Amino acid sequence: MKFTALQIAELLNGTVDGDPETEVDRLAKIEEGTEGSLTFLSNPKYTSYIYSTNASIAIVSDEFSIDQEIETTLIRVKDPYKAFSTLLEYYNQVKLNKTGIEQPNFIAASATFGENIYLGAFTYIGENVKIGDDVKIYPNTYIGDNVTIGDNTVIFPGVKIYSETTIGKFCVIHAGVVVGADGFGFSPNDDGEYHKVPQIGNVIVEDNVDIGAGTTIDRATLGSTIIRSGVKLDNQIQIAHNVEIGYNTAIAAQTGIAGSTKIGKNCLIGGQVGFAGHLTIGDRVKIQAQSGIGRNIADDEVIQGSPAFGYGDFNKSYVHFKNLPKIVNRLNKIEKKI
């Protein structure tokens, strides 16, 4: 799909400096721009590329001043980075704007659908499933019985959503995600063998949640595993049974959260963080990558280390860790003198 400079300027509330009929059909980095592509200039260190790029259109600041000949058509806006981000979002919406029901698939007679949905081929829709308006479900997806999916949610290929799960509005669930598999619940018998504890709860994912590829969210033993509104989950995260993640918390890849741990709102959690079970993590907590969390954490703490302790204390200790061989040599010399 092609867009003219004038159409793009109208979308971004910008002005055209050059030919308003210049057309583009793809996006590119400024240093890699080719004819027919659109790029942007936000960081001043890339200014030289605006004069050498082959991109047909570039988004620049209202204040950008041309000091040599330029062939690229410019669209001037208040904030080029924000404008380009808006354009990316619009481009993605256009690219993913599929509708209709492809064949083959299986749809239970009791399932209900809203308007303007897309259902990809080889998809299974179970009994009593409720799907809202403008939902996109890509091929090879499994939706179990009694699942509810809110308006404008996008579910990418190969997602498995087990029975009784509730998904809110404007969610994005990427390929390979599993929502609602059994929690890791086993109890040892007298003979030492493990007995499986039935997992009869569900998973609730509220509105505006993004779930990265390959992430797994287990159903609760009783009650619900809950992902609150605005949560952003990276790829390959494990969330165990009865975990609750608070509003607007962001978690990076390969983090593991054991059962019944509660994480507060507006937290930032780095990659490969491990949480023990039955913990309470406060609001606005920041946890550095590869930390091991084995205790409750109060609001506003910044944590690093494994086992984790205060961020400031960790940095002070790390100075001594680096100098440990020198310190040992000094102690040995002192001992010899004594």
C-alpha positions in Angstrom: 0.0 0.0 0.0 1.3 3.4 -1.0 1.0 6.7 0.8 1.7 10.2 -0.4 3.6 12.8 1.6 0.4 14.8 1.9 -1.5 11.9 3.4 1.3 11.2 5.9 1.5 14.9 6.9 -2.3 15.0 7.5 -2.0 11.9 9.7 0.8 13.4 11.7 -0.4 17.0 11.8 2.7 18.0 10.0 3.6 20.2 6.9 5.2 19.1 3.7 8.5 20.7 2.5 8.8 19.4 -1.1 6.6 17.4 -3.4 3.3 16.5 -1.6 2.6 13.8 -4.2 5.8 11.8 -3.4 4.8 8.2 -2.6 6.3 5.7 -0.3 5.4 2.1 0.5 7.8 1.0 3.2 9.8 2.3 6.2 13.6 2.4 6.6 16.4 3.7 8.8 17.8 7.0 7.6 21.2 5.5 6.7 19.5 2.6 4.8 16.8 4.6 3.0 16.0 3.7 -0.6 13.7 5.2 -3.2 10.1 4.6 -2.2 10.9 4.4 1.6 10.1 6.8 4.5 12.5 7.6 7.3 12.9 10.1 10.1 15.6 12.3 11.7 15.4 12.7 15.5 19.0 12.2 16.8 21.3 15.1 15.7 24.2 12.8 15.2 22.4 11.3 12.2 21.9 14.8 10.5 24.5 14.1 7.8 22.4 11.2 6.5 19.5 13.5 5.6 21.6 14.8 2.7 22.8 11.4 1.5 19.8 9.2 2.1 17.9 7.8 -0.8 14.6 7.7 1.1 11.8 9.5 -0.7 10.3 11.1 2.4 11.9 12.0 5.8 10.1 13.2 8.9 12.1 16.0 10.6 11.5 18.6 13.3 9.8 21.9 12.6 13.1 23.6 13.7 15.3 21.6 11.3 17.3 24.0 9.1 18.6 22.9 5.7 22.2 24.0 5.0 22.8 22.2 1.7 20.9 20.8 -1.3 18.4 18.0 -0.4 16.3 15.9 -2.7 14.2 14.1 -0.1 10.7 15.5 0.6 10.4 16.5 4.2 7.5 16.3 6.6 8.0 18.8 9.4 6.5 17.9 12.8 6.9 19.0 16.4 8.5 15.7 17.6 9.9 13.4 14.8 10.5 10.4 17.1 6.9 10.5 18.5 5.5 11.1 15.0 7.4 8.1 13.5 6.2 6.0 16.4 2.6 7.0 15.6 3.2 6.1 12.0 4.6 2.7 12.9 1.5 2.0 15.0 -0.7 3.0 12.1 1.3 1.0 9.6 1.1 -2.1 11.8 -2.7 -1.6 12.1 -3.0 -1.5 8.3 -0.7 -4.4 7.8 -2.6 -6.6 10.3 -6.1 -5.4 9.4 -7.4 -8.8 8.3 -11.1 -9.8 8.5 -13.2 -12.9 7.8 -13.1 -16.5 8.7 -10.6 -18.7 6.9 -11.1 -22.4 6.3 -10.5 -25.1 7.6 -11.2 -24.5 11.3 -13.5 -25.8 14.1 -16.0 -23.5 15.7 -18.3 -24.9 18.4 -22.0 -24.1 17.8 -22.2 -22.4 21.2 -19.4 -19.9 20.5 -20.4 -16.3 19.9 -18.5 -13.6 17.9 -18.5 -9.8 17.7 -18.3 -7.8 14.5 -15.3 -7.4 12.1 -13.3 -10.4 13.4 -10.5 -12.3 11.8 -10.2 -16.0 12.4 -7.2 -17.7 10.7 -7.1 -21.2 9.3 -6.7 -24.4 11.4 -8.0 -22.6 14.5 -10.1 -24.4 17.2 -12.8 -22.5 19.1 -14.4 -24.4 22.0 -17.8 -24.4 23.6 -19.3 -21.2 25.0 -16.3 -19.1 23.8 -17.2 -15.4 23.7 -15.1 -13.2 21.2 -15.6 -9.4 21.1 -15.5 -6.9 18.2 -12.4 -6.4 16.0 -10.6 -9.4 17.4 -7.8 -11.0 15.3 -7.0 -14.6 15.9 -4.2 -15.9 13.6 -3.9 -19.5 12.3 -3.2 -22.6 14.4 -4.6 -21.2 17.6 -6.5 -23.1 20.2 -9.2 -21.4 22.3 -10.6 -23.7 25.0 -14.1 -23.9 26.4 -15.6 -20.9 28.2 -12.9 -18.5 27.2 -13.8 -14.8 26.9 -11.7 -12.5 24.6 -12.4 -8.7 24.7 -12.7 -6.2 21.9 -9.6 -5.3 19.7 -7.4 -8.1 21.0 -4.8 -9.7 18.7 -3.8 -13.3 19.1 -0.9 -14.4 16.9 -0.3 -17.9 15.5 0.1 -21.0 17.6 -1.3 -19.5 20.8 -2.9 -22.0 23.2 -5.6 -20.5 25.6 -7.0 -23.1 28.0 -10.5 -23.3 29.2 -12.1 -20.7 31.6 -9.5 -18.0 30.7 -10.6 -14.4 30.5 -8.7 -12.0 28.1 -9.5 -8.3 28.2 -9.6 -5.6 25.6 -6.7 -4.3 23.4 -4.4 -7.1 24.4 -1.6 -8.5 22.2 -0.6 -12.2 22.6 2.3 -13.3 20.5 3.1 -16.6 18.9 3.6 -19.7 21.1 2.1 -18.2 24.3 0.3 -20.7 26.6 -2.3 -19.3 28.9 -4.1 -21.5 31.5 -2.0 -24.7 31.6 -1.9 -26.5 34.9 0.1 -24.9 37.7 3.1 -26.9 39.1 1.1 -28.5 41.9 2.3 -31.8 43.3 2.3 -33.3 46.9 4.5 -36.2 47.9 2.8 -39.4 49.1 4.0 -41.5 52.0 6.0 -43.6 49.6 7.8 -40.6 48.2 6.0 -40.4 44.9 4.3 -37.2 43.8 0.5 -36.9 43.7 -0.9 -34.2 41.3 -3.0 -31.6 42.9 -5.9 -30.7 40.6 -5.6 -27.1 39.2 -9.2 -25.9 39.0 -8.8 -22.1 38.9 -8.3 -19.9 35.9 -6.3 -17.1 34.4 -7.5 -13.5 34.1 -5.7 -11.1 31.8 -7.1 -7.6 32.0 -7.0 -4.8 29.4 -4.1 -3.5 27.4 -1.7 -6.4 28.3 1.1 -7.4 25.9 2.4 -11.0 26.2 5.6 -11.9 24.4 6.3 -15.0 22.3 6.7 -18.3 24.2 5.5 -16.9 27.6 3.5 -19.3 29.8 0.9 -18.3 32.4 -0.4 -21.1 34.6 -4.0 -21.4 35.9 -4.6 -21.1 39.6 -5.0 -24.0 41.9 -8.1 -22.2 43.3 -9.2 -18.7 42.3 -7.3 -16.9 39.6 -3.8 -16.1 38.3 -4.2 -12.4 37.5 -2.3 -10.1 35.0 -3.6 -6.6 35.7 -4.2 -3.9 33.1 -1.2 -2.4 31.3 1.2 -5.2 32.1 4.0 -5.8 29.5 5.5 -9.2 29.4 8.6 -10.0 27.3 9.3 -13.3 25.6 9.8 -16.6 27.4 8.5 -15.7 30.9 7.1 -18.3 33.3 4.3 -17.1 35.6 3.1 -19.8 38.0 -0.2 -20.6 39.6 -2.0 -17.9 41.7 0.6 -15.2 40.8 -0.7 -11.7 40.6 1.1 -9.0 38.6 0.0 -5.4 39.3 -1.0 -2.6 37.0 1.5 -1.3 34.4 4.4 -3.5 35.5 7.0 -4.5 32.8 8.9 -7.7 33.0 11.9 -8.7 30.7 12.6 -12.0 29.1 13.3 -15.3 30.9 12.0 -14.2 34.3 10.4 -16.9 36.4 7.8 -16.2 39.1 6.9 -19.1 41.5 3.4 -19.7 42.8 1.3 -17.3 44.8 3.8 -14.4 44.6 2.2 -11.0 44.3 4.0 -8.2 42.3 2.9 -4.6 42.7 2.1 -1.9 40.2 4.5 0.1 38.1 7.4 -2.3 38.7 10.3 -2.7 36.3 11.9 -6.2 36.3 15.0 -7.1 34.3 15.7 -10.3 32.4 16.3 -13.7 34.1 15.0 -12.6 37.5 13.9 -15.5 39.6 11.2 -15.1 42.3 10.5 -17.6 45.1 6.9 -18.4 45.9 4.5 -16.7 48.3 6.3 -13.4 48.2 4.9 -9.9 48.2 6.7 -7.3 46.0 5.7 -3.7 46.5 4.8 -1.0 44.1 7.4 0.8 41.9 10.1 -1.7 42.7 13.0 -1.9 40.3 14.9 -5.3 40.0 18.1 -5.6 38.0 18.7 -8.5 35.6 19.6 -12.0 37.0 18.6 -11.1 40.5 17.3 -13.9 42.8 14.4 -12.8 45.0 13.8 -14.8 48.1 12.2 -12.2 50.4 9.4 -9.7 50.4 10.3 -6.3 49.0 8.8 -3.0 50.1 7.6 -0.2 47.8 10.1 1.8 45.8 13.1 -0.5 46.5 15.9 -1.0 43.9 17.3 -4.5 44.0 20.2 -6.4 42.5 22.1 -9.6 43.2 21.5 -13.2 43.9 20.4 -13.7 46.5 19.2 -10.1 46.0 19.9 -7.2 48.4 19.8 -3.4 48.2 21.1 -1.9 45.0 23.3 0.6 46.7 24.8 -2.0 49.0 25.4 -4.3 46.1 27.4 -1.6 44.2 29.5 -0.8 47.3 30.2 -4.5 47.8 31.1 -5.0 44.1 34.0 -2.5 44.6 35.4 -4.9 47.2 34.7 -8.0 45.0 36.8 -6.6 42.2 39.7 -5.7 44.6 39.5 -8.9 46.6 42.8 -10.4 45.3 44.7 -7.2 46.2 43.1 -7.1 49.6 44.1 -10.7 50.3 47.7 -10.0 49.2 47.8 -7.0 51.6 46.5 -9.1 54.5 49.1 -11.8 53.8 51.9 -9.2 53.9 50.5 -7.8 57.2 50.3 -11.3 58.7 53.9 -12.0 57.7 55.1 -8.8 59.4 53.2 -9.7 62.5 
